[in-house]
Amino acid sequence: MSKKVVLACVECMNRNYTTEKNPKLTNERLEVRKFCKNCGKHTLHRETK
């Protein structure tokens, strides 16, 4: 049972990516380093509410 989550760039707050996670296994917010097209570099992306 997975839930869709939206990832937003920490620097420019642009919502770039969507992914899925299992809320039963992970309670904390998802954090992934991904490429931000707006910033033009790899930055930390966090799960938004």
mmCIF entry with sequence, helices, sheets and N, C-alpha, C, O atoms, coordinates in Angstrom:
data_MODEL
# 
_entry.id   MODEL 
# 
_entity.id                         1 
_entity.type                       polymer 
_entity.pdbx_number_of_molecules   1 
# 
_entity_poly.entity_id                      1 
_entity_poly.type                           'polypeptide(L)' 
_entity_poly.nstd_linkage                   no 
_entity_poly.nstd_monomer                   no 
_entity_poly.pdbx_seq_one_letter_code       MSKKVVLACVECMNRNYTTEKNPKLTNERLEVRKFCKNCGKHTLHRETK 
_entity_poly.pdbx_seq_one_letter_code_can   MSKKVVLACVECMNRNYTTEKNPKLTNERLEVRKFCKNCGKHTLHRETK 
_entity_poly.pdbx_strand_id                 A 
# 
loop_
_entity_poly_seq.entity_id 
_entity_poly_seq.num 
_entity_poly_seq.mon_id 
_entity_poly_seq.hetero 
1 1  MET n 
1 2  SER n 
1 3  LYS n 
1 4  LYS n 
1 5  VAL n 
1 6  VAL n 
1 7  LEU n 
1 8  ALA n 
1 9  CYS n 
1 10 VAL n 
1 11 GLU n 
1 12 CYS n 
1 13 MET n 
1 14 ASN n 
1 15 ARG n 
1 16 ASN n 
1 17 TYR n 
1 18 THR n 
1 19 THR n 
1 20 GLU n 
1 21 LYS n 
1 22 ASN n 
1 23 PRO n 
1 24 LYS n 
1 25 LEU n 
1 26 THR n 
1 27 ASN n 
1 28 GLU n 
1 29 ARG n 
1 30 LEU n 
1 31 GLU n 
1 32 VAL n 
1 33 ARG n 
1 34 LYS n 
1 35 PHE n 
1 36 CYS n 
1 37 LYS n 
1 38 ASN n 
1 39 CYS n 
1 40 GLY n 
1 41 LYS n 
1 42 HIS n 
1 43 THR n 
1 44 LEU n 
1 45 HIS n 
1 46 ARG n 
1 47 GLU n 
1 48 THR n 
1 49 LYS n 
# 
_struct_asym.id          A 
_struct_asym.entity_id   1 
# 
_struct_sheet.id               AA1 
_struct_sheet.type             ? 
_struct_sheet.number_strands   4 
_struct_sheet.details          ? 
# 
loop_
_struct_sheet_order.sheet_id 
_struct_sheet_order.range_id_1 
_struct_sheet_order.range_id_2 
_struct_sheet_order.offset 
_struct_sheet_order.sense 
AA1 1 2 ? anti-parallel 
AA1 2 3 ? anti-parallel 
AA1 3 4 ? anti-parallel 
# 
loop_
_struct_sheet_range.sheet_id 
_struct_sheet_range.id 
_struct_sheet_range.beg_label_comp_id 
_struct_sheet_range.beg_label_asym_id 
_struct_sheet_range.beg_label_seq_id 
_struct_sheet_range.pdbx_beg_PDB_ins_code 
_struct_sheet_range.end_label_comp_id 
_struct_sheet_range.end_label_asym_id 
_struct_sheet_range.end_label_seq_id 
_struct_sheet_range.pdbx_end_PDB_ins_code 
_struct_sheet_range.beg_auth_comp_id 
_struct_sheet_range.beg_auth_asym_id 
_struct_sheet_range.beg_auth_seq_id 
_struct_sheet_range.end_auth_comp_id 
_struct_sheet_range.end_auth_asym_id 
_struct_sheet_range.end_auth_seq_id 
AA1 1 ARG A 15 ? LYS A 21 ? ARG A 15 LYS A 21 
AA1 2 LYS A 3  ? CYS A 9  ? LYS A 3  CYS A 9  
AA1 3 LYS A 41 ? GLU A 47 ? LYS A 41 GLU A 47 
AA1 4 GLU A 31 ? CYS A 36 ? GLU A 31 CYS A 36 
# 
loop_
_atom_site.group_PDB 
_atom_site.id 
_atom_site.type_symbol 
_atom_site.label_atom_id 
_atom_site.label_alt_id 
_atom_site.label_comp_id 
_atom_site.label_asym_id 
_atom_site.label_entity_id 
_atom_site.label_seq_id 
_atom_site.pdbx_PDB_ins_code 
_atom_site.Cartn_x 
_atom_site.Cartn_y 
_atom_site.Cartn_z 
_atom_site.occupancy 
_atom_site.B_iso_or_equiv 
_atom_site.pdbx_formal_charge 
_atom_site.auth_seq_id 
_atom_site.auth_comp_id 
_atom_site.auth_asym_id 
_atom_site.auth_atom_id 
_atom_site.pdbx_PDB_model_num 
ATOM 1   N N  . MET A 1 1  ? 0.844  -1.173 0.000   1.00 0.00 ? 1  MET A N  1 
ATOM 2   C CA . MET A 1 1  ? 0.000  0.000  0.000   1.00 0.00 ? 1  MET A CA 1 
ATOM 3   C C  . MET A 1 1  ? 0.892  1.239  0.000   1.00 0.00 ? 1  MET A C  1 
ATOM 4   O O  . MET A 1 1  ? 1.384  1.651  1.051   1.00 0.00 ? 1  MET A O  1 
ATOM 5   N N  . SER A 1 2  ? 1.096  1.820  -1.145  1.00 0.00 ? 2  SER A N  1 
ATOM 6   C CA . SER A 1 2  ? 1.985  2.976  -1.252  1.00 0.00 ? 2  SER A CA 1 
ATOM 7   C C  . SER A 1 2  ? 1.178  4.260  -1.393  1.00 0.00 ? 2  SER A C  1 
ATOM 8   O O  . SER A 1 2  ? 0.023  4.257  -1.817  1.00 0.00 ? 2  SER A O  1 
ATOM 9   N N  . LYS A 1 3  ? 1.828  5.350  -1.024  1.00 0.00 ? 3  LYS A N  1 
ATOM 10  C CA . LYS A 1 3  ? 1.203  6.669  -1.040  1.00 0.00 ? 3  LYS A CA 1 
ATOM 11  C C  . LYS A 1 3  ? 2.035  7.581  -1.930  1.00 0.00 ? 3  LYS A C  1 
ATOM 12  O O  . LYS A 1 3  ? 3.263  7.562  -1.851  1.00 0.00 ? 3  LYS A O  1 
ATOM 13  N N  . LYS A 1 4  ? 1.388  8.380  -2.777  1.00 0.00 ? 4  LYS A N  1 
ATOM 14  C CA . LYS A 1 4  ? 2.104  9.324  -3.626  1.00 0.00 ? 4  LYS A CA 1 
ATOM 15  C C  . LYS A 1 4  ? 2.552  10.516 -2.799  1.00 0.00 ? 4  LYS A C  1 
ATOM 16  O O  . LYS A 1 4  ? 1.786  11.052 -1.999  1.00 0.00 ? 4  LYS A O  1 
ATOM 17  N N  . VAL A 1 5  ? 3.806  10.930 -2.999  1.00 0.00 ? 5  VAL A N  1 
ATOM 18  C CA . VAL A 1 5  ? 4.342  12.101 -2.317  1.00 0.00 ? 5  VAL A CA 1 
ATOM 19  C C  . VAL A 1 5  ? 5.004  13.011 -3.342  1.00 0.00 ? 5  VAL A C  1 
ATOM 20  O O  . VAL A 1 5  ? 5.470  12.554 -4.386  1.00 0.00 ? 5  VAL A O  1 
ATOM 21  N N  . VAL A 1 6  ? 5.041  14.303 -3.033  1.00 0.00 ? 6  VAL A N  1 
ATOM 22  C CA . VAL A 1 6  ? 5.652  15.299 -3.904  1.00 0.00 ? 6  VAL A CA 1 
ATOM 23  C C  . VAL A 1 6  ? 6.955  15.756 -3.263  1.00 0.00 ? 6  VAL A C  1 
ATOM 24  O O  . VAL A 1 6  ? 6.995  16.026 -2.063  1.00 0.00 ? 6  VAL A O  1 
ATOM 25  N N  . LEU A 1 7  ? 8.030  15.844 -4.063  1.00 0.00 ? 7  LEU A N  1 
ATOM 26  C CA . LEU A 1 7  ? 9.320  16.291 -3.570  1.00 0.00 ? 7  LEU A CA 1 
ATOM 27  C C  . LEU A 1 7  ? 9.575  17.721 -4.041  1.00 0.00 ? 7  LEU A C  1 
ATOM 28  O O  . LEU A 1 7  ? 9.359  18.046 -5.208  1.00 0.00 ? 7  LEU A O  1 
ATOM 29  N N  . ALA A 1 8  ? 10.035 18.566 -3.126  1.00 0.00 ? 8  ALA A N  1 
ATOM 30  C CA . ALA A 1 8  ? 10.311 19.970 -3.434  1.00 0.00 ? 8  ALA A CA 1 
ATOM 31  C C  . ALA A 1 8  ? 11.774 20.277 -3.146  1.00 0.00 ? 8  ALA A C  1 
ATOM 32  O O  . ALA A 1 8  ? 12.342 19.759 -2.185  1.00 0.00 ? 8  ALA A O  1 
ATOM 33  N N  . CYS A 1 9  ? 12.382 21.117 -3.974  1.00 0.00 ? 9  CYS A N  1 
ATOM 34  C CA . CYS A 1 9  ? 13.770 21.539 -3.812  1.00 0.00 ? 9  CYS A CA 1 
ATOM 35  C C  . CYS A 1 9  ? 13.895 22.411 -2.556  1.00 0.00 ? 9  CYS A C  1 
ATOM 36  O O  . CYS A 1 9  ? 13.041 23.260 -2.301  1.00 0.00 ? 9  CYS A O  1 
ATOM 37  N N  . VAL A 1 10 ? 14.949 22.202 -1.784  1.00 0.00 ? 10 VAL A N  1 
ATOM 38  C CA . VAL A 1 10 ? 15.166 22.963 -0.557  1.00 0.00 ? 10 VAL A CA 1 
ATOM 39  C C  . VAL A 1 10 ? 15.572 24.402 -0.870  1.00 0.00 ? 10 VAL A C  1 
ATOM 40  O O  . VAL A 1 10 ? 15.189 25.321 -0.145  1.00 0.00 ? 10 VAL A O  1 
ATOM 41  N N  . GLU A 1 11 ? 16.341 24.609 -1.937  1.00 0.00 ? 11 GLU A N  1 
ATOM 42  C CA . GLU A 1 11 ? 16.859 25.947 -2.239  1.00 0.00 ? 11 GLU A CA 1 
ATOM 43  C C  . GLU A 1 11 ? 15.817 26.855 -2.899  1.00 0.00 ? 11 GLU A C  1 
ATOM 44  O O  . GLU A 1 11 ? 15.606 27.982 -2.451  1.00 0.00 ? 11 GLU A O  1 
ATOM 45  N N  . CYS A 1 12 ? 15.169 26.373 -3.954  1.00 0.00 ? 12 CYS A N  1 
ATOM 46  C CA . CYS A 1 12 ? 14.235 27.240 -4.690  1.00 0.00 ? 12 CYS A CA 1 
ATOM 47  C C  . CYS A 1 12 ? 12.767 26.916 -4.403  1.00 0.00 ? 12 CYS A C  1 
ATOM 48  O O  . CYS A 1 12 ? 11.881 27.619 -4.888  1.00 0.00 ? 12 CYS A O  1 
ATOM 49  N N  . MET A 1 13 ? 12.494 25.863 -3.622  1.00 0.00 ? 13 MET A N  1 
ATOM 50  C CA . MET A 1 13 ? 11.151 25.427 -3.243  1.00 0.00 ? 13 MET A CA 1 
ATOM 51  C C  . MET A 1 13 ? 10.283 25.056 -4.447  1.00 0.00 ? 13 MET A C  1 
ATOM 52  O O  . MET A 1 13 ? 9.056  25.105 -4.360  1.00 0.00 ? 13 MET A O  1 
ATOM 53  N N  . ASN A 1 14 ? 10.902 24.689 -5.562  1.00 0.00 ? 14 ASN A N  1 
ATOM 54  C CA . ASN A 1 14 ? 10.185 24.258 -6.748  1.00 0.00 ? 14 ASN A CA 1 
ATOM 55  C C  . ASN A 1 14 ? 9.808  22.789 -6.591  1.00 0.00 ? 14 ASN A C  1 
ATOM 56  O O  . ASN A 1 14 ? 10.656 21.972 -6.233  1.00 0.00 ? 14 ASN A O  1 
ATOM 57  N N  . ARG A 1 15 ? 8.555  22.445 -6.853  1.00 0.00 ? 15 ARG A N  1 
ATOM 58  C CA . ARG A 1 15 ? 8.084  21.067 -6.721  1.00 0.00 ? 15 ARG A CA 1 
ATOM 59  C C  . ARG A 1 15 ? 8.349  20.343 -8.038  1.00 0.00 ? 15 ARG A C  1 
ATOM 60  O O  . ARG A 1 15 ? 7.598  20.493 -9.001  1.00 0.00 ? 15 ARG A O  1 
ATOM 61  N N  . ASN A 1 16 ? 9.436  19.550 -8.070  1.00 0.00 ? 16 ASN A N  1 
ATOM 62  C CA . ASN A 1 16 ? 9.910  18.942 -9.299  1.00 0.00 ? 16 ASN A CA 1 
ATOM 63  C C  . ASN A 1 16 ? 9.492  17.495 -9.503  1.00 0.00 ? 16 ASN A C  1 
ATOM 64  O O  . ASN A 1 16 ? 9.187  17.101 -10.629 1.00 0.00 ? 16 ASN A O  1 
ATOM 65  N N  . TYR A 1 17 ? 9.471  16.701 -8.452  1.00 0.00 ? 17 TYR A N  1 
ATOM 66  C CA . TYR A 1 17 ? 9.336  15.262 -8.586  1.00 0.00 ? 17 TYR A CA 1 
ATOM 67  C C  . TYR A 1 17 ? 8.171  14.717 -7.780  1.00 0.00 ? 17 TYR A C  1 
ATOM 68  O O  . TYR A 1 17 ? 7.782  15.285 -6.760  1.00 0.00 ? 17 TYR A O  1 
ATOM 69  N N  . THR A 1 18 ? 7.614  13.596 -8.259  1.00 0.00 ? 18 THR A N  1 
ATOM 70  C CA . THR A 1 18 ? 6.642  12.819 -7.500  1.00 0.00 ? 18 THR A CA 1 
ATOM 71  C C  . THR A 1 18 ? 7.185  11.405 -7.386  1.00 0.00 ? 18 THR A C  1 
ATOM 72  O O  . THR A 1 18 ? 7.857  10.911 -8.292  1.00 0.00 ? 18 THR A O  1 
ATOM 73  N N  . THR A 1 19 ? 6.890  10.758 -6.266  1.00 0.00 ? 19 THR A N  1 
ATOM 74  C CA . THR A 1 19 ? 7.336  9.396  -6.034  1.00 0.00 ? 19 THR A CA 1 
ATOM 75  C C  . THR A 1 19 ? 6.344  8.712  -5.110  1.00 0.00 ? 19 THR A C  1 
ATOM 76  O O  . THR A 1 19 ? 5.349  9.313  -4.705  1.00 0.00 ? 19 THR A O  1 
ATOM 77  N N  . GLU A 1 20 ? 6.612  7.461  -4.779  1.00 0.00 ? 20 GLU A N  1 
ATOM 78  C CA . GLU A 1 20 ? 5.754  6.715  -3.877  1.00 0.00 ? 20 GLU A CA 1 
ATOM 79  C C  . GLU A 1 20 ? 6.559  6.216  -2.695  1.00 0.00 ? 20 GLU A C  1 
ATOM 80  O O  . GLU A 1 20 ? 7.751  5.934  -2.815  1.00 0.00 ? 20 GLU A O  1 
ATOM 81  N N  . LYS A 1 21 ? 5.892  6.109  -1.537  1.00 0.00 ? 21 LYS A N  1 
ATOM 82  C CA . LYS A 1 21 ? 6.541  5.537  -0.369  1.00 0.00 ? 21 LYS A CA 1 
ATOM 83  C C  . LYS A 1 21 ? 5.513  4.766  0.439   1.00 0.00 ? 21 LYS A C  1 
ATOM 84  O O  . LYS A 1 21 ? 4.311  5.004  0.328   1.00 0.00 ? 21 LYS A O  1 
ATOM 85  N N  . ASN A 1 22 ? 5.997  3.846  1.249   1.00 0.00 ? 22 ASN A N  1 
ATOM 86  C CA . ASN A 1 22 ? 5.137  3.052  2.101   1.00 0.00 ? 22 ASN A CA 1 
ATOM 87  C C  . ASN A 1 22 ? 5.080  3.718  3.469   1.00 0.00 ? 22 ASN A C  1 
ATOM 88  O O  . ASN A 1 22 ? 6.081  3.705  4.186   1.00 0.00 ? 22 ASN A O  1 
ATOM 89  N N  . PRO A 1 23 ? 3.942  4.302  3.862   1.00 0.00 ? 23 PRO A N  1 
ATOM 90  C CA . PRO A 1 23 ? 3.876  5.016  5.143   1.00 0.00 ? 23 PRO A CA 1 
ATOM 91  C C  . PRO A 1 23 ? 3.968  4.093  6.360   1.00 0.00 ? 23 PRO A C  1 
ATOM 92  O O  . PRO A 1 23 ? 4.263  4.560  7.461   1.00 0.00 ? 23 PRO A O  1 
ATOM 93  N N  . LYS A 1 24 ? 3.723  2.807  6.184   1.00 0.00 ? 24 LYS A N  1 
ATOM 94  C CA . LYS A 1 24 ? 3.843  1.873  7.301   1.00 0.00 ? 24 LYS A CA 1 
ATOM 95  C C  . LYS A 1 24 ? 5.304  1.618  7.671   1.00 0.00 ? 24 LYS A C  1 
ATOM 96  O O  . LYS A 1 24 ? 5.612  1.337  8.829   1.00 0.00 ? 24 LYS A O  1 
ATOM 97  N N  . LEU A 1 25 ? 6.199  1.714  6.694   1.00 0.00 ? 25 LEU A N  1 
ATOM 98  C CA . LEU A 1 25 ? 7.618  1.446  6.941   1.00 0.00 ? 25 LEU A CA 1 
ATOM 99  C C  . LEU A 1 25 ? 8.391  2.696  7.331   1.00 0.00 ? 25 LEU A C  1 
ATOM 100 O O  . LEU A 1 25 ? 9.326  2.614  8.127   1.00 0.00 ? 25 LEU A O  1 
ATOM 101 N N  . THR A 1 26 ? 8.019  3.853  6.787   1.00 0.00 ? 26 THR A N  1 
ATOM 102 C CA . THR A 1 26 ? 8.728  5.098  7.079   1.00 0.00 ? 26 THR A CA 1 
ATOM 103 C C  . THR A 1 26 ? 7.746  6.170  7.527   1.00 0.00 ? 26 THR A C  1 
ATOM 104 O O  . THR A 1 26 ? 6.820  6.515  6.793   1.00 0.00 ? 26 THR A O  1 
ATOM 105 N N  . ASN A 1 27 ? 7.948  6.694  8.727   1.00 0.00 ? 27 ASN A N  1 
ATOM 106 C CA . ASN A 1 27 ? 7.078  7.755  9.249   1.00 0.00 ? 27 ASN A CA 1 
ATOM 107 C C  . ASN A 1 27 ? 7.641  9.132  8.971   1.00 0.00 ? 27 ASN A C  1 
ATOM 108 O O  . ASN A 1 27 ? 6.881  10.085 8.800   1.00 0.00 ? 27 ASN A O  1 
ATOM 109 N N  . GLU A 1 28 ? 8.980  9.259  8.921   1.00 0.00 ? 28 GLU A N  1 
ATOM 110 C CA . GLU A 1 28 ? 9.604  10.561 8.709   1.00 0.00 ? 28 GLU A CA 1 
ATOM 111 C C  . GLU A 1 28 ? 9.504  10.966 7.232   1.00 0.00 ? 28 GLU A C  1 
ATOM 112 O O  . GLU A 1 28 ? 9.191  10.151 6.364   1.00 0.00 ? 28 GLU A O  1 
ATOM 113 N N  . ARG A 1 29 ? 9.776  12.231 6.981   1.00 0.00 ? 29 ARG A N  1 
ATOM 114 C CA . ARG A 1 29 ? 9.714  12.752 5.613   1.00 0.00 ? 29 ARG A CA 1 
ATOM 115 C C  . ARG A 1 29 ? 10.863 12.215 4.775   1.00 0.00 ? 29 ARG A C  1 
ATOM 116 O O  . ARG A 1 29 ? 11.972 12.017 5.272   1.00 0.00 ? 29 ARG A O  1 
ATOM 117 N N  . LEU A 1 30 ? 10.588 11.986 3.513   1.00 0.00 ? 30 LEU A N  1 
ATOM 118 C CA . LEU A 1 30 ? 11.569 11.469 2.573   1.00 0.00 ? 30 LEU A CA 1 
ATOM 119 C C  . LEU A 1 30 ? 12.503 12.595 2.127   1.00 0.00 ? 30 LEU A C  1 
ATOM 120 O O  . LEU A 1 30 ? 12.038 13.688 1.804   1.00 0.00 ? 30 LEU A O  1 
ATOM 121 N N  . GLU A 1 31 ? 13.817 12.340 2.104   1.00 0.00 ? 31 GLU A N  1 
ATOM 122 C CA . GLU A 1 31 ? 14.808 13.305 1.633   1.00 0.00 ? 31 GLU A CA 1 
ATOM 123 C C  . GLU A 1 31 ? 15.724 12.624 0.625   1.00 0.00 ? 31 GLU A C  1 
ATOM 124 O O  . GLU A 1 31 ? 16.333 11.600 0.932   1.00 0.00 ? 31 GLU A O  1 
ATOM 125 N N  . VAL A 1 32 ? 15.825 13.190 -0.581  1.00 0.00 ? 32 VAL A N  1 
ATOM 126 C CA . VAL A 1 32 ? 16.613 12.609 -1.658  1.00 0.00 ? 32 VAL A CA 1 
ATOM 127 C C  . VAL A 1 32 ? 17.366 13.721 -2.372  1.00 0.00 ? 32 VAL A C  1 
ATOM 128 O O  . VAL A 1 32 ? 16.831 14.813 -2.564  1.00 0.00 ? 32 VAL A O  1 
ATOM 129 N N  . ARG A 1 33 ? 18.618 13.446 -2.769  1.00 0.00 ? 33 ARG A N  1 
ATOM 130 C CA . ARG A 1 33 ? 19.369 14.402 -3.586  1.00 0.00 ? 33 ARG A CA 1 
ATOM 131 C C  . ARG A 1 33 ? 19.044 14.136 -5.050  1.00 0.00 ? 33 ARG A C  1 
ATOM 132 O O  . ARG A 1 33 ? 19.322 13.056 -5.572  1.00 0.00 ? 33 ARG A O  1 
ATOM 133 N N  . LYS A 1 34 ? 18.446 15.142 -5.715  1.00 0.00 ? 34 LYS A N  1 
ATOM 134 C CA . LYS A 1 34 ? 18.060 15.021 -7.117  1.00 0.00 ? 34 LYS A CA 1 
ATOM 135 C C  . LYS A 1 34 ? 18.463 16.282 -7.872  1.00 0.00 ? 34 LYS A C  1 
ATOM 136 O O  . LYS A 1 34 ? 18.799 17.299 -7.264  1.00 0.00 ? 34 LYS A O  1 
ATOM 137 N N  . PHE A 1 35 ? 18.428 16.209 -9.199  1.00 0.00 ? 35 PHE A N  1 
ATOM 138 C CA . PHE A 1 35 ? 18.767 17.358 -10.038 1.00 0.00 ? 35 PHE A CA 1 
ATOM 139 C C  . PHE A 1 35 ? 17.573 18.286 -10.131 1.00 0.00 ? 35 PHE A C  1 
ATOM 140 O O  . PHE A 1 35 ? 16.466 17.855 -10.454 1.00 0.00 ? 35 PHE A O  1 
ATOM 141 N N  . CYS A 1 36 ? 17.797 19.560 -9.848  1.00 0.00 ? 36 CYS A N  1 
ATOM 142 C CA . CYS A 1 36 ? 16.758 20.590 -9.953  1.00 0.00 ? 36 CYS A CA 1 
ATOM 143 C C  . CYS A 1 36 ? 16.985 21.360 -11.254 1.00 0.00 ? 36 CYS A C  1 
ATOM 144 O O  . CYS A 1 36 ? 18.046 21.953 -11.447 1.00 0.00 ? 36 CYS A O  1 
ATOM 145 N N  . LYS A 1 37 ? 16.009 21.354 -12.129 1.00 0.00 ? 37 LYS A N  1 
ATOM 146 C CA . LYS A 1 37 ? 16.124 22.062 -13.406 1.00 0.00 ? 37 LYS A CA 1 
ATOM 147 C C  . LYS A 1 37 ? 16.154 23.573 -13.203 1.00 0.00 ? 37 LYS A C  1 
ATOM 148 O O  . LYS A 1 37 ? 16.793 24.293 -13.970 1.00 0.00 ? 37 LYS A O  1 
ATOM 149 N N  . ASN A 1 38 ? 15.470 24.049 -12.178 1.00 0.00 ? 38 ASN A N  1 
ATOM 150 C CA . ASN A 1 38 ? 15.412 25.485 -11.916 1.00 0.00 ? 38 ASN A CA 1 
ATOM 151 C C  . ASN A 1 38 ? 16.758 26.005 -11.401 1.00 0.00 ? 38 ASN A C  1 
ATOM 152 O O  . ASN A 1 38 ? 17.219 27.062 -11.831 1.00 0.00 ? 38 ASN A O  1 
ATOM 153 N N  . CYS A 1 39 ? 17.390 25.263 -10.480 1.00 0.00 ? 39 CYS A N  1 
ATOM 154 C CA . CYS A 1 39 ? 18.693 25.660 -9.921  1.00 0.00 ? 39 CYS A CA 1 
ATOM 155 C C  . CYS A 1 39 ? 19.849 25.284 -10.853 1.00 0.00 ? 39 CYS A C  1 
ATOM 156 O O  . CYS A 1 39 ? 20.880 25.956 -10.865 1.00 0.00 ? 39 CYS A O  1 
ATOM 157 N N  . GLY A 1 40 ? 19.680 24.221 -11.624 1.00 0.00 ? 40 GLY A N  1 
ATOM 158 C CA . GLY A 1 40 ? 20.732 23.769 -12.534 1.00 0.00 ? 40 GLY A CA 1 
ATOM 159 C C  . GLY A 1 40 ? 21.806 22.936 -11.855 1.00 0.00 ? 40 GLY A C  1 
ATOM 160 O O  . GLY A 1 40 ? 22.919 22.829 -12.369 1.00 0.00 ? 40 GLY A O  1 
ATOM 161 N N  . LYS A 1 41 ? 21.486 22.335 -10.693 1.00 0.00 ? 41 LYS A N  1 
ATOM 162 C CA . LYS A 1 41 ? 22.462 21.508 -9.978  1.00 0.00 ? 41 LYS A CA 1 
ATOM 163 C C  . LYS A 1 41 ? 21.727 20.490 -9.106  1.00 0.00 ? 41 LYS A C  1 
ATOM 164 O O  . LYS A 1 41 ? 20.508 20.561 -8.950  1.00 0.00 ? 41 LYS A O  1 
ATOM 165 N N  . HIS A 1 42 ? 22.470 19.554 -8.546  1.00 0.00 ? 42 HIS A N  1 
ATOM 166 C CA . HIS A 1 42 ? 21.910 18.560 -7.642  1.00 0.00 ? 42 HIS A CA 1 
ATOM 167 C C  . HIS A 1 42 ? 21.704 19.189 -6.263  1.00 0.00 ? 42 HIS A C  1 
ATOM 168 O O  . HIS A 1 42 ? 22.637 19.733 -5.672  1.00 0.00 ? 42 HIS A O  1 
ATOM 169 N N  . THR A 1 43 ? 20.479 19.106 -5.761  1.00 0.00 ? 43 THR A N  1 
ATOM 170 C CA . THR A 1 43 ? 20.147 19.667 -4.458  1.00 0.00 ? 43 THR A CA 1 
ATOM 171 C C  . THR A 1 43 ? 19.302 18.665 -3.681  1.00 0.00 ? 43 THR A C  1 
ATOM 172 O O  . THR A 1 43 ? 18.829 17.671 -4.231  1.00 0.00 ? 43 THR A O  1 
ATOM 173 N N  . LEU A 1 44 ? 19.125 18.942 -2.413  1.00 0.00 ? 44 LEU A N  1 
ATOM 174 C CA . LEU A 1 44 ? 18.299 18.102 -1.561  1.00 0.00 ? 44 LEU A CA 1 
ATOM 175 C C  . LEU A 1 44 ? 16.829 18.399 -1.827  1.00 0.00 ? 44 LEU A C  1 
ATOM 176 O O  . LEU A 1 44 ? 16.421 19.560 -1.854  1.00 0.00 ? 44 LEU A O  1 
ATOM 177 N N  . HIS A 1 45 ? 16.034 17.348 -2.022  1.00 0.00 ? 45 HIS A N  1 
ATOM 178 C CA . HIS A 1 45 ? 14.594 17.466 -2.223  1.00 0.00 ? 45 HIS A CA 1 
ATOM 179 C C  . HIS A 1 45 ? 13.911 16.771 -1.063  1.00 0.00 ? 45 HIS A C  1 
ATOM 180 O O  . HIS A 1 45 ? 14.260 15.644 -0.711  1.00 0.00 ? 45 HIS A O  1 
ATOM 181 N N  . ARG A 1 46 ? 12.922 17.457 -0.461  1.00 0.00 ? 46 ARG A N  1 
ATOM 182 C CA . ARG A 1 46 ? 12.198 16.901 0.675   1.00 0.00 ? 46 ARG A CA 1 
ATOM 183 C C  . ARG A 1 46 ? 10.730 16.708 0.325   1.00 0.00 ? 46 ARG A C  1 
ATOM 184 O O  . ARG A 1 46 ? 10.172 17.387 -0.537  1.00 0.00 ? 46 ARG A O  1 
ATOM 185 N N  . GLU A 1 47 ? 10.132 15.761 1.023   1.00 0.00 ? 47 GLU A N  1 
ATOM 186 C CA . GLU A 1 47 ? 8.699  15.500 0.861   1.00 0.00 ? 47 GLU A CA 1 
ATOM 187 C C  . GLU A 1 47 ? 7.904  16.678 1.409   1.00 0.00 ? 47 GLU A C  1 
ATOM 188 O O  . GLU A 1 47 ? 8.205  17.195 2.485   1.00 0.00 ? 47 GLU A O  1 
ATOM 189 N N  . THR A 1 48 ? 6.889  17.096 0.661   1.00 0.00 ? 48 THR A N  1 
ATOM 190 C CA . THR A 1 48 ? 6.040  18.206 1.099   1.00 0.00 ? 48 THR A CA 1 
ATOM 191 C C  . THR A 1 48 ? 4.783  17.654 1.747   1.00 0.00 ? 48 THR A C  1 
ATOM 192 O O  . THR A 1 48 ? 4.482  16.467 1.623   1.00 0.00 ? 48 THR A O  1 
ATOM 193 N N  . LYS A 1 49 ? 4.055  18.509 2.433   1.00 0.00 ? 49 LYS A N  1 
ATOM 194 C CA . LYS A 1 49 ? 2.811  18.081 3.079   1.00 0.00 ? 49 LYS A CA 1 
ATOM 195 C C  . LYS A 1 49 ? 1.691  17.971 2.071   1.00 0.00 ? 49 LYS A C  1 
ATOM 196 O O  . LYS A 1 49 ? 0.567  17.623 2.432   1.00 0.00 ? 49 LYS A O  1 
# 
